[in-house]
Amino acid sequence: MARLKEHYDDVVRKALTEKFGYENPMQVPRLDKIVVNMAVGKAVSDSKKLTNAVTELTKIT
């Protein structure tokens, strides 16, 4: 998640400041929490599907 926060701080905050004309850095919205959720359903009983789900979630985060 640190990678996403760094991207937000380096790229997104600057773009928001330019787009909306914020004069004070405290006016720019900040990230409080990032939540990633995945429903696996029937994969709990199938280890191959569960492994694939873990692999995909790992790639996202």
N, C-alpha and C positions, 0 to 999 in steps of 0.2 A: 504494500500500500504506500510505502514511502515514495515509490516511483511516481504514483499518481499525484501525490501531494507536491512533489518537486515540479512536475509538469504544470500543475495548477498555479503554483507560486511563480514560476518562471515565465510561462506563456499566457495562461488564461487571465490572470490578474491584470497583466499589462494590457491585454486586448480589451478587457472590460473597462479599464480606466480610460483608454482611448475612445472606445465606442460610446460610453455614457458620460464622458467628461467629468469624472470624479476628480475633485480637487484635493481631497484628503484620502490617504491610503486606507483609513479606517472606514471609509464609505463603501469600499469594495466588498461584496459578499464573500464570506469565507466558508470553507468546508468544516463541518463539525464532525461528521461521521460518514463513512462509506460502508454500506451493507451489501454483501453479495450473498445471494440465496439460490439454492438449486434443489428442486424437487426430484428425488430419485425414484419414488414410488416402488414399483416391483423390483427394481434393481437391487434392493436389499438382499433378496434371496438369490440373486445371480451375481456371483463374484466378478465375472468378466465385465458385465455392465457397470457394476460399482467401480471397478478399476478404471474404466473409460470415463466415468463421471468425475472421478478424482483427477484424472489427467486433464480433462477439459477445464475444470475449475482451477487447477494449478496454472494453466496457460493464461487464464483471464487475470488472475491475481499475481 
